[in-house]
């Protein structure tokens, strides 16, 4: 299972299976998406987006992209 949380809209996206494409509701230019479940990881984002990676145990790492200095 792949999970990320969009920091723009605070939506947690969970891709549970092969070709389970999930996209947050943010408008064009600031959304993120995830796909692949346990089979593969495919993630995409727009230039204005920020997100946290959500691990299987619920802990979060990030934010991404990292803010400089």
LUMLUMDREN-2810 file (N, C-alpha, C; in Angstrom, 1 decimal):
<atoms>
<atom><aa>X</aa><ch>A</ch><at>N</at><xx>0.8</xx><yy>-1.2</yy><zz>0.0</zz></atom>
<atom><aa>X</aa><ch>A</ch><at>CA</at><xx>0.0</xx><yy>0.0</yy><zz>0.0</zz></atom>
<atom><aa>X</aa><ch>A</ch><at>C</at><xx>0.9</xx><yy>1.2</yy><zz>0.0</zz></atom>
<atom><aa>X</aa><ch>A</ch><at>N</at><xx>0.6</xx><yy>2.2</yy><zz>-0.8</zz></atom>
<atom><aa>X</aa><ch>A</ch><at>CA</at><xx>1.3</xx><yy>3.5</yy><zz>-0.9</zz></atom>
<atom><aa>X</aa><ch>A</ch><at>C</at><xx>0.4</xx><yy>4.6</yy><zz>-0.4</zz></atom>
<atom><aa>X</aa><ch>A</ch><at>N</at><xx>1.0</xx><yy>5.4</yy><zz>0.5</zz></atom>
<atom><aa>X</aa><ch>A</ch><at>CA</at><xx>0.2</xx><yy>6.5</yy><zz>1.1</zz></atom>
<atom><aa>X</aa><ch>A</ch><at>C</at><xx>1.0</xx><yy>7.8</yy><zz>1.1</zz></atom>
<atom><aa>X</aa><ch>A</ch><at>N</at><xx>0.3</xx><yy>8.9</yy><zz>0.8</zz></atom>
<atom><aa>X</aa><ch>A</ch><at>CA</at><xx>0.9</xx><yy>10.2</yy><zz>0.9</zz></atom>
<atom><aa>X</aa><ch>A</ch><at>C</at><xx>-0.2</xx><yy>11.2</yy><zz>1.4</zz></atom>
<atom><aa>X</aa><ch>A</ch><at>N</at><xx>0.2</xx><yy>12.3</yy><zz>2.0</zz></atom>
<atom><aa>X</aa><ch>A</ch><at>CA</at><xx>-0.7</xx><yy>13.3</yy><zz>2.5</zz></atom>
<atom><aa>X</aa><ch>A</ch><at>C</at><xx>-0.4</xx><yy>14.6</yy><zz>1.8</zz></atom>
<atom><aa>X</aa><ch>A</ch><at>N</at><xx>-1.3</xx><yy>15.2</yy><zz>1.1</zz></atom>
<atom><aa>X</aa><ch>A</ch><at>CA</at><xx>-1.1</xx><yy>16.5</yy><zz>0.5</zz></atom>
<atom><aa>X</aa><ch>A</ch><at>C</at><xx>-1.2</xx><yy>17.6</yy><zz>1.5</zz></atom>
<atom><aa>X</aa><ch>A</ch><at>N</at><xx>-0.2</xx><yy>18.4</yy><zz>1.6</zz></atom>
<atom><aa>X</aa><ch>A</ch><at>CA</at><xx>-0.1</xx><yy>19.5</yy><zz>2.6</zz></atom>
<atom><aa>X</aa><ch>A</ch><at>C</at><xx>-0.9</xx><yy>20.7</yy><zz>2.1</zz></atom>
<atom><aa>X</aa><ch>A</ch><at>N</at><xx>-1.3</xx><yy>20.8</yy><zz>0.9</zz></atom>
<atom><aa>X</aa><ch>A</ch><at>CA</at><xx>-2.2</xx><yy>21.9</yy><zz>0.4</zz></atom>
<atom><aa>X</aa><ch>A</ch><at>C</at><xx>-3.6</xx><yy>21.7</yy><zz>0.9</zz></atom>
<atom><aa>X</aa><ch>A</ch><at>N</at><xx>-4.2</xx><yy>20.5</yy><zz>0.7</zz></atom>
<atom><aa>X</aa><ch>A</ch><at>CA</at><xx>-5.6</xx><yy>20.2</yy><zz>1.1</zz></atom>
<atom><aa>X</aa><ch>A</ch><at>C</at><xx>-5.7</xx><yy>19.3</yy><zz>2.3</zz></atom>
<atom><aa>X</aa><ch>A</ch><at>N</at><xx>-4.6</xx><yy>18.7</yy><zz>2.8</zz></atom>
<atom><aa>X</aa><ch>A</ch><at>CA</at><xx>-4.6</xx><yy>17.8</yy><zz>3.9</zz></atom>
<atom><aa>X</aa><ch>A</ch><at>C</at><xx>-5.3</xx><yy>16.5</yy><zz>3.6</zz></atom>
<atom><aa>X</aa><ch>A</ch><at>N</at><xx>-5.4</xx><yy>16.1</yy><zz>2.4</zz></atom>
<atom><aa>X</aa><ch>A</ch><at>CA</at><xx>-6.0</xx><yy>14.8</yy><zz>2.0</zz></atom>
<atom><aa>X</aa><ch>A</ch><at>C</at><xx>-5.0</xx><yy>13.7</yy><zz>2.0</zz></atom>
<atom><aa>X</aa><ch>A</ch><at>N</at><xx>-5.3</xx><yy>12.6</yy><zz>2.7</zz></atom>
<atom><aa>X</aa><ch>A</ch><at>CA</at><xx>-4.4</xx><yy>11.4</yy><zz>2.6</zz></atom>
<atom><aa>X</aa><ch>A</ch><at>C</at><xx>-4.9</xx><yy>10.5</yy><zz>1.5</zz></atom>
<atom><aa>X</aa><ch>A</ch><at>N</at><xx>-3.9</xx><yy>10.3</yy><zz>0.6</zz></atom>
<atom><aa>X</aa><ch>A</ch><at>CA</at><xx>-4.2</xx><yy>9.4</yy><zz>-0.6</zz></atom>
<atom><aa>X</aa><ch>A</ch><at>C</at><xx>-3.6</xx><yy>8.0</yy><zz>-0.3</zz></atom>
<atom><aa>X</aa><ch>A</ch><at>N</at><xx>-4.4</xx><yy>7.0</yy><zz>-0.5</zz></atom>
<atom><aa>X</aa><ch>A</ch><at>CA</at><xx>-4.0</xx><yy>5.6</yy><zz>-0.3</zz></atom>
<atom><aa>X</aa><ch>A</ch><at>C</at><xx>-4.2</xx><yy>4.8</yy><zz>-1.6</zz></atom>
<atom><aa>X</aa><ch>A</ch><at>N</at><xx>-3.2</xx><yy>4.3</yy><zz>-2.2</zz></atom>
<atom><aa>X</aa><ch>A</ch><at>CA</at><xx>-3.3</xx><yy>3.4</yy><zz>-3.3</zz></atom>
<atom><aa>X</aa><ch>A</ch><at>C</at><xx>-3.2</xx><yy>2.0</yy><zz>-2.8</zz></atom>
<atom><aa>X</aa><ch>A</ch><at>N</at><xx>-4.2</xx><yy>1.2</yy><zz>-2.8</zz></atom>
<atom><aa>X</aa><ch>A</ch><at>CA</at><xx>-4.3</xx><yy>-0.1</yy><zz>-2.2</zz></atom>
<atom><aa>X</aa><ch>A</ch><at>C</at><xx>-3.9</xx><yy>-1.3</yy><zz>-3.1</zz></atom>
<atom><aa>X</aa><ch>A</ch><at>N</at><xx>-4.0</xx><yy>-1.1</yy><zz>-4.4</zz></atom>
<atom><aa>X</aa><ch>A</ch><at>CA</at><xx>-3.8</xx><yy>-2.2</yy><zz>-5.3</zz></atom>
<atom><aa>X</aa><ch>A</ch><at>C</at><xx>-3.2</xx><yy>-1.8</yy><zz>-6.6</zz></atom>
<atom><aa>X</aa><ch>A</ch><at>N</at><xx>-2.8</xx><yy>-2.7</yy><zz>-7.4</zz></atom>
<atom><aa>X</aa><ch>A</ch><at>CA</at><xx>-2.3</xx><yy>-2.5</yy><zz>-8.8</zz></atom>
<atom><aa>X</aa><ch>A</ch><at>C</at><xx>-3.3</xx><yy>-1.6</yy><zz>-9.5</zz></atom>
<atom><aa>X</aa><ch>A</ch><at>N</at><xx>-2.8</xx><yy>-0.5</yy><zz>-10.1</zz></atom>
<atom><aa>X</aa><ch>A</ch><at>CA</at><xx>-3.6</xx><yy>0.5</yy><zz>-10.9</zz></atom>
<atom><aa>X</aa><ch>A</ch><at>C</at><xx>-4.7</xx><yy>1.2</yy><zz>-10.1</zz></atom>
<atom><aa>X</aa><ch>A</ch><at>N</at><xx>-4.5</xx><yy>1.4</yy><zz>-8.8</zz></atom>
<atom><aa>X</aa><ch>A</ch><at>CA</at><xx>-5.4</xx><yy>2.1</yy><zz>-8.0</zz></atom>
<atom><aa>X</aa><ch>A</ch><at>C</at><xx>-5.0</xx><yy>3.5</yy><zz>-7.9</zz></atom>
<atom><aa>X</aa><ch>A</ch><at>N</at><xx>-5.2</xx><yy>4.3</yy><zz>-9.0</zz></atom>
<atom><aa>X</aa><ch>A</ch><at>CA</at><xx>-4.8</xx><yy>5.7</yy><zz>-9.1</zz></atom>
<atom><aa>X</aa><ch>A</ch><at>C</at><xx>-5.6</xx><yy>6.6</yy><zz>-8.2</zz></atom>
<atom><aa>X</aa><ch>A</ch><at>N</at><xx>-4.9</xx><yy>7.4</yy><zz>-7.4</zz></atom>
<atom><aa>X</aa><ch>A</ch><at>CA</at><xx>-5.6</xx><yy>8.3</yy><zz>-6.4</zz></atom>
<atom><aa>X</aa><ch>A</ch><at>C</at><xx>-5.0</xx><yy>9.7</yy><zz>-6.6</zz></atom>
<atom><aa>X</aa><ch>A</ch><at>N</at><xx>-5.9</xx><yy>10.7</yy><zz>-6.7</zz></atom>
<atom><aa>X</aa><ch>A</ch><at>CA</at><xx>-5.4</xx><yy>12.1</yy><zz>-6.9</zz></atom>
<atom><aa>X</aa><ch>A</ch><at>C</at><xx>-6.2</xx><yy>13.0</yy><zz>-5.9</zz></atom>
<atom><aa>X</aa><ch>A</ch><at>N</at><xx>-5.4</xx><yy>13.9</yy><zz>-5.3</zz></atom>
<atom><aa>X</aa><ch>A</ch><at>CA</at><xx>-6.1</xx><yy>14.8</yy><zz>-4.3</zz></atom>
<atom><aa>X</aa><ch>A</ch><at>C</at><xx>-7.0</xx><yy>15.8</yy><zz>-5.1</zz></atom>
<atom><aa>X</aa><ch>A</ch><at>N</at><xx>-7.9</xx><yy>16.5</yy><zz>-4.4</zz></atom>
<atom><aa>X</aa><ch>A</ch><at>CA</at><xx>-8.8</xx><yy>17.4</yy><zz>-5.0</zz></atom>
<atom><aa>X</aa><ch>A</ch><at>C</at><xx>-8.2</xx><yy>18.8</yy><zz>-5.3</zz></atom>
<atom><aa>X</aa><ch>A</ch><at>N</at><xx>-7.0</xx><yy>19.0</yy><zz>-5.1</zz></atom>
<atom><aa>X</aa><ch>A</ch><at>CA</at><xx>-6.4</xx><yy>20.4</yy><zz>-5.4</zz></atom>
<atom><aa>X</aa><ch>A</ch><at>C</at><xx>-6.5</xx><yy>20.7</yy><zz>-6.9</zz></atom>
<atom><aa>X</aa><ch>A</ch><at>N</at><xx>-6.6</xx><yy>22.0</yy><zz>-7.2</zz></atom>
<atom><aa>X</aa><ch>A</ch><at>CA</at><xx>-6.7</xx><yy>22.4</yy><zz>-8.6</zz></atom>
<atom><aa>X</aa><ch>A</ch><at>C</at><xx>-5.5</xx><yy>22.2</yy><zz>-9.4</zz></atom>
<atom><aa>X</aa><ch>A</ch><at>N</at><xx>-5.6</xx><yy>22.2</yy><zz>-10.7</zz></atom>
<atom><aa>X</aa><ch>A</ch><at>CA</at><xx>-4.4</xx><yy>22.1</yy><zz>-11.6</zz></atom>
<atom><aa>X</aa><ch>A</ch><at>C</at><xx>-3.3</xx><yy>23.0</yy><zz>-11.1</zz></atom>
<atom><aa>X</aa><ch>A</ch><at>N</at><xx>-2.1</xx><yy>22.5</yy><zz>-11.1</zz></atom>
<atom><aa>X</aa><ch>A</ch><at>CA</at><xx>-0.9</xx><yy>23.3</yy><zz>-10.7</zz></atom>
<atom><aa>X</aa><ch>A</ch><at>C</at><xx>-0.5</xx><yy>23.1</yy><zz>-9.3</zz></atom>
<atom><aa>X</aa><ch>A</ch><at>N</at><xx>-1.3</xx><yy>22.3</yy><zz>-8.5</zz></atom>
<atom><aa>X</aa><ch>A</ch><at>CA</at><xx>-0.9</xx><yy>22.1</yy><zz>-7.1</zz></atom>
<atom><aa>X</aa><ch>A</ch><at>C</at><xx>-1.3</xx><yy>20.8</yy><zz>-6.5</zz></atom>
<atom><aa>X</aa><ch>A</ch><at>N</at><xx>-1.8</xx><yy>19.8</yy><zz>-7.4</zz></atom>
<atom><aa>X</aa><ch>A</ch><at>CA</at><xx>-2.2</xx><yy>18.5</yy><zz>-6.9</zz></atom>
<atom><aa>X</aa><ch>A</ch><at>C</at><xx>-1.1</xx><yy>17.5</yy><zz>-6.9</zz></atom>
<atom><aa>X</aa><ch>A</ch><at>N</at><xx>-1.3</xx><yy>16.4</yy><zz>-6.2</zz></atom>
<atom><aa>X</aa><ch>A</ch><at>CA</at><xx>-0.4</xx><yy>15.2</yy><zz>-6.2</zz></atom>
<atom><aa>X</aa><ch>A</ch><at>C</at><xx>-1.2</xx><yy>14.0</yy><zz>-6.5</zz></atom>
<atom><aa>X</aa><ch>A</ch><at>N</at><xx>-0.5</xx><yy>12.9</yy><zz>-7.0</zz></atom>
<atom><aa>X</aa><ch>A</ch><at>CA</at><xx>-1.2</xx><yy>11.7</yy><zz>-7.2</zz></atom>
<atom><aa>X</aa><ch>A</ch><at>C</at><xx>-0.3</xx><yy>10.5</yy><zz>-6.8</zz></atom>
<atom><aa>X</aa><ch>A</ch><at>N</at><xx>-0.9</xx><yy>9.4</yy><zz>-6.6</zz></atom>
<atom><aa>X</aa><ch>A</ch><at>CA</at><xx>-0.2</xx><yy>8.1</yy><zz>-6.3</zz></atom>
<atom><aa>X</aa><ch>A</ch><at>C</at><xx>-0.9</xx><yy>7.0</yy><zz>-6.9</zz></atom>
<atom><aa>X</aa><ch>A</ch><at>N</at><xx>-0.1</xx><yy>5.9</yy><zz>-7.2</zz></atom>
<atom><aa>X</aa><ch>A</ch><at>CA</at><xx>-0.6</xx><yy>4.8</yy><zz>-7.9</zz></atom>
<atom><aa>X</aa><ch>A</ch><at>C</at><xx>0.2</xx><yy>3.5</yy><zz>-7.6</zz></atom>
<atom><aa>X</aa><ch>A</ch><at>N</at><xx>-0.4</xx><yy>2.4</yy><zz>-7.8</zz></atom>
<atom><aa>X</aa><ch>A</ch><at>CA</at><xx>0.4</xx><yy>1.1</yy><zz>-7.7</zz></atom>
<atom><aa>X</aa><ch>A</ch><at>C</at><xx>0.2</xx><yy>0.2</yy><zz>-6.6</zz></atom>
<atom><aa>X</aa><ch>A</ch><at>N</at><xx>-0.4</xx><yy>0.6</yy><zz>-5.5</zz></atom>
<atom><aa>X</aa><ch>A</ch><at>CA</at><xx>-0.5</xx><yy>-0.3</yy><zz>-4.3</zz></atom>
<atom><aa>X</aa><ch>A</ch><at>C</at><xx>0.8</xx><yy>-0.9</yy><zz>-3.9</zz></atom>
<atom><aa>X</aa><ch>A</ch><at>N</at><xx>0.7</xx><yy>-2.2</yy><zz>-3.7</zz></atom>
<atom><aa>X</aa><ch>A</ch><at>CA</at><xx>2.0</xx><yy>-2.9</yy><zz>-3.3</zz></atom>
<atom><aa>X</aa><ch>A</ch><at>C</at><xx>2.8</xx><yy>-3.4</yy><zz>-4.5</zz></atom>
<atom><aa>X</aa><ch>A</ch><at>N</at><xx>2.2</xx><yy>-3.3</yy><zz>-5.7</zz></atom>
<atom><aa>X</aa><ch>A</ch><at>CA</at><xx>2.9</xx><yy>-3.7</yy><zz>-6.9</zz></atom>
<atom><aa>X</aa><ch>A</ch><at>C</at><xx>4.0</xx><yy>-2.8</yy><zz>-7.4</zz></atom>
<atom><aa>X</aa><ch>A</ch><at>N</at><xx>3.8</xx><yy>-1.5</yy><zz>-7.3</zz></atom>
<atom><aa>X</aa><ch>A</ch><at>CA</at><xx>4.8</xx><yy>-0.6</yy><zz>-7.7</zz></atom>
<atom><aa>X</aa><ch>A</ch><at>C</at><xx>4.4</xx><yy>0.8</yy><zz>-7.1</zz></atom>
<atom><aa>X</aa><ch>A</ch><at>N</at><xx>5.3</xx><yy>1.7</yy><zz>-7.1</zz></atom>
<atom><aa>X</aa><ch>A</ch><at>CA</at><xx>5.1</xx><yy>3.1</yy><zz>-6.7</zz></atom>
<atom><aa>X</aa><ch>A</ch><at>C</at><xx>5.2</xx><yy>4.0</yy><zz>-7.8</zz></atom>
<atom><aa>X</aa><ch>A</ch><at>N</at><xx>4.1</xx><yy>4.7</yy><zz>-8.1</zz></atom>
<atom><aa>X</aa><ch>A</ch><at>CA</at><xx>4.2</xx><yy>5.8</yy><zz>-9.1</zz></atom>
<atom><aa>X</aa><ch>A</ch><at>C</at><xx>3.5</xx><yy>7.0</yy><zz>-8.4</zz></atom>
<atom><aa>X</aa><ch>A</ch><at>N</at><xx>4.3</xx><yy>8.1</yy><zz>-8.3</zz></atom>
<atom><aa>X</aa><ch>A</ch><at>CA</at><xx>3.8</xx><yy>9.3</yy><zz>-7.7</zz></atom>
<atom><aa>X</aa><ch>A</ch><at>C</at><xx>4.1</xx><yy>10.5</yy><zz>-8.6</zz></atom>
<atom><aa>X</aa><ch>A</ch><at>N</at><xx>3.2</xx><yy>11.4</yy><zz>-8.6</zz></atom>
<atom><aa>X</aa><ch>A</ch><at>CA</at><xx>3.5</xx><yy>12.6</yy><zz>-9.4</zz></atom>
<atom><aa>X</aa><ch>A</ch><at>C</at><xx>3.0</xx><yy>13.9</yy><zz>-8.6</zz></atom>
<atom><aa>X</aa><ch>A</ch><at>N</at><xx>3.5</xx><yy>15.0</yy><zz>-9.0</zz></atom>
<atom><aa>X</aa><ch>A</ch><at>CA</at><xx>3.1</xx><yy>16.2</yy><zz>-8.3</zz></atom>
<atom><aa>X</aa><ch>A</ch><at>C</at><xx>3.3</xx><yy>17.4</yy><zz>-9.2</zz></atom>
<atom><aa>X</aa><ch>A</ch><at>N</at><xx>2.7</xx><yy>18.5</yy><zz>-8.9</zz></atom>
<atom><aa>X</aa><ch>A</ch><at>CA</at><xx>2.8</xx><yy>19.8</yy><zz>-9.7</zz></atom>
<atom><aa>X</aa><ch>A</ch><at>C</at><xx>3.8</xx><yy>20.6</yy><zz>-8.9</zz></atom>
<atom><aa>X</aa><ch>A</ch><at>N</at><xx>4.3</xx><yy>21.7</yy><zz>-9.6</zz></atom>
<atom><aa>X</aa><ch>A</ch><at>CA</at><xx>5.3</xx><yy>22.6</yy><zz>-9.0</zz></atom>
<atom><aa>X</aa><ch>A</ch><at>C</at><xx>4.9</xx><yy>23.2</yy><zz>-7.7</zz></atom>
<atom><aa>X</aa><ch>A</ch><at>N</at><xx>3.6</xx><yy>23.5</yy><zz>-7.6</zz></atom>
<atom><aa>X</aa><ch>A</ch><at>CA</at><xx>3.1</xx><yy>24.2</yy><zz>-6.4</zz></atom>
<atom><aa>X</aa><ch>A</ch><at>C</at><xx>2.7</xx><yy>23.2</yy><zz>-5.2</zz></atom>
<atom><aa>X</aa><ch>A</ch><at>N</at><xx>2.9</xx><yy>21.9</yy><zz>-5.4</zz></atom>
<atom><aa>X</aa><ch>A</ch><at>CA</at><xx>2.5</xx><yy>21.0</yy><zz>-4.4</zz></atom>
<atom><aa>X</aa><ch>A</ch><at>C</at><xx>3.5</xx><yy>20.7</yy><zz>-3.3</zz></atom>
<atom><aa>X</aa><ch>A</ch><at>N</at><xx>3.0</xx><yy>20.3</yy><zz>-2.1</zz></atom>
<atom><aa>X</aa><ch>A</ch><at>CA</at><xx>3.9</xx><yy>19.8</yy><zz>-1.0</zz></atom>
<atom><aa>X</aa><ch>A</ch><at>C</at><xx>3.2</xx><yy>18.6</yy><zz>-0.4</zz></atom>
<atom><aa>X</aa><ch>A</ch><at>N</at><xx>4.0</xx><yy>17.6</yy><zz>0.1</zz></atom>
<atom><aa>X</aa><ch>A</ch><at>CA</at><xx>3.4</xx><yy>16.4</yy><zz>0.6</zz></atom>
<atom><aa>X</aa><ch>A</ch><at>C</at><xx>4.3</xx><yy>15.8</yy><zz>1.6</zz></atom>
<atom><aa>X</aa><ch>A</ch><at>N</at><xx>3.7</xx><yy>14.8</yy><zz>2.4</zz></atom>
<atom><aa>X</aa><ch>A</ch><at>CA</at><xx>4.3</xx><yy>14.0</yy><zz>3.4</zz></atom>
<atom><aa>X</aa><ch>A</ch><at>C</at><xx>4.1</xx><yy>12.6</yy><zz>2.9</zz></atom>
<atom><aa>X</aa><ch>A</ch><at>N</at><xx>5.2</xx><yy>11.7</yy><zz>3.1</zz></atom>
<atom><aa>X</aa><ch>A</ch><at>CA</at><xx>5.1</xx><yy>10.3</yy><zz>2.8</zz></atom>
<atom><aa>X</aa><ch>A</ch><at>C</at><xx>4.5</xx><yy>9.7</yy><zz>4.1</zz></atom>
<atom><aa>X</aa><ch>A</ch><at>N</at><xx>3.4</xx><yy>8.9</yy><zz>4.0</zz></atom>
<atom><aa>X</aa><ch>A</ch><at>CA</at><xx>2.8</xx><yy>8.2</yy><zz>5.1</zz></atom>
<atom><aa>X</aa><ch>A</ch><at>C</at><xx>3.3</xx><yy>6.7</yy><zz>5.1</zz></atom>
<atom><aa>X</aa><ch>A</ch><at>N</at><xx>3.9</xx><yy>6.3</yy><zz>6.2</zz></atom>
<atom><aa>X</aa><ch>A</ch><at>CA</at><xx>4.4</xx><yy>4.9</yy><zz>6.3</zz></atom>
<atom><aa>X</aa><ch>A</ch><at>C</at><xx>3.3</xx><yy>4.0</yy><zz>6.7</zz></atom>
<atom><aa>X</aa><ch>A</ch><at>N</at><xx>3.5</xx><yy>2.7</yy><zz>6.6</zz></atom>
<atom><aa>X</aa><ch>A</ch><at>CA</at><xx>2.5</xx><yy>1.7</yy><zz>7.0</zz></atom>
<atom><aa>X</aa><ch>A</ch><at>C</at><xx>2.1</xx><yy>1.8</yy><zz>8.4</zz></atom>
<atom><aa>X</aa><ch>A</ch><at>N</at><xx>3.0</xx><yy>2.3</yy><zz>9.3</zz></atom>
<atom><aa>X</aa><ch>A</ch><at>CA</at><xx>2.7</xx><yy>2.4</yy><zz>10.7</zz></atom>
<atom><aa>X</aa><ch>A</ch><at>C</at><xx>2.0</xx><yy>3.7</yy><zz>11.1</zz></atom>
<atom><aa>X</aa><ch>A</ch><at>N</at><xx>1.8</xx><yy>4.6</yy><zz>10.1</zz></atom>
<atom><aa>X</aa><ch>A</ch><at>CA</at><xx>1.2</xx><yy>5.9</yy><zz>10.3</zz></atom>
<atom><aa>X</aa><ch>A</ch><at>C</at><xx>2.1</xx><yy>7.0</yy><zz>10.5</zz></atom>
<atom><aa>X</aa><ch>A</ch><at>N</at><xx>3.4</xx><yy>6.8</yy><zz>10.7</zz></atom>
<atom><aa>X</aa><ch>A</ch><at>CA</at><xx>4.3</xx><yy>7.9</yy><zz>10.8</zz></atom>
<atom><aa>X</aa><ch>A</ch><at>C</at><xx>4.5</xx><yy>8.6</yy><zz>9.4</zz></atom>
<atom><aa>X</aa><ch>A</ch><at>N</at><xx>4.8</xx><yy>9.8</yy><zz>9.5</zz></atom>
<atom><aa>X</aa><ch>A</ch><at>CA</at><xx>5.0</xx><yy>10.6</yy><zz>8.3</zz></atom>
<atom><aa>X</aa><ch>A</ch><at>C</at><xx>6.4</xx><yy>11.1</yy><zz>8.2</zz></atom>
<atom><aa>X</aa><ch>A</ch><at>N</at><xx>6.9</xx><yy>11.2</yy><zz>7.0</zz></atom>
<atom><aa>X</aa><ch>A</ch><at>CA</at><xx>8.3</xx><yy>11.7</yy><zz>6.7</zz></atom>
<atom><aa>X</aa><ch>A</ch><at>C</at><xx>8.1</xx><yy>12.8</yy><zz>5.7</zz></atom>
<atom><aa>X</aa><ch>A</ch><at>N</at><xx>8.9</xx><yy>13.8</yy><zz>5.8</zz></atom>
<atom><aa>X</aa><ch>A</ch><at>CA</at><xx>8.8</xx><yy>14.9</yy><zz>4.8</zz></atom>
<atom><aa>X</aa><ch>A</ch><at>C</at><xx>8.9</xx><yy>16.2</yy><zz>5.6</zz></atom>
<atom><aa>X</aa><ch>A</ch><at>N</at><xx>8.5</xx><yy>17.3</yy><zz>5.1</zz></atom>
<atom><aa>X</aa><ch>A</ch><at>CA</at><xx>7.7</xx><yy>17.5</yy><zz>3.9</zz></atom>
<atom><aa>X</aa><ch>A</ch><at>C</at><xx>8.6</xx><yy>17.4</yy><zz>2.6</zz></atom>
<atom><aa>X</aa><ch>A</ch><at>N</at><xx>8.0</xx><yy>17.2</yy><zz>1.5</zz></atom>
<atom><aa>X</aa><ch>A</ch><at>CA</at><xx>8.6</xx><yy>17.2</yy><zz>0.2</zz></atom>
<atom><aa>X</aa><ch>A</ch><at>C</at><xx>7.9</xx><yy>18.1</yy><zz>-0.7</zz></atom>
<atom><aa>X</aa><ch>A</ch><at>N</at><xx>8.5</xx><yy>18.8</yy><zz>-1.6</zz></atom>
<atom><aa>X</aa><ch>A</ch><at>CA</at><xx>9.9</xx><yy>19.0</yy><zz>-1.6</zz></atom>
<atom><aa>X</aa><ch>A</ch><at>C</at><xx>10.4</xx><yy>19.7</yy><zz>-0.3</zz></atom>
<atom><aa>X</aa><ch>A</ch><at>N</at><xx>11.6</xx><yy>19.4</yy><zz>0.0</zz></atom>
<atom><aa>X</aa><ch>A</ch><at>CA</at><xx>12.2</xx><yy>20.0</yy><zz>1.2</zz></atom>
<atom><aa>X</aa><ch>A</ch><at>C</at><xx>12.3</xx><yy>21.5</yy><zz>1.0</zz></atom>
<atom><aa>X</aa><ch>A</ch><at>N</at><xx>12.1</xx><yy>22.3</yy><zz>2.1</zz></atom>
<atom><aa>X</aa><ch>A</ch><at>CA</at><xx>12.2</xx><yy>23.7</yy><zz>2.0</zz></atom>
<atom><aa>X</aa><ch>A</ch><at>C</at><xx>13.7</xx><yy>24.1</yy><zz>2.3</zz></atom>
<atom><aa>X</aa><ch>A</ch><at>N</at><xx>14.3</xx><yy>24.9</yy><zz>1.4</zz></atom>
<atom><aa>X</aa><ch>A</ch><at>CA</at><xx>15.7</xx><yy>25.2</yy><zz>1.6</zz></atom>
<atom><aa>X</aa><ch>A</ch><at>C</at><xx>16.0</xx><yy>26.0</yy><zz>2.9</zz></atom>
<atom><aa>X</aa><ch>A</ch><at>N</at><xx>17.1</xx><yy>25.7</yy><zz>3.6</zz></atom>
<atom><aa>X</aa><ch>A</ch><at>CA</at><xx>17.7</xx><yy>26.4</yy><zz>4.7</zz></atom>
<atom><aa>X</aa><ch>A</ch><at>C</at><xx>17.0</xx><yy>27.1</yy><zz>5.7</zz></atom>
</atoms>
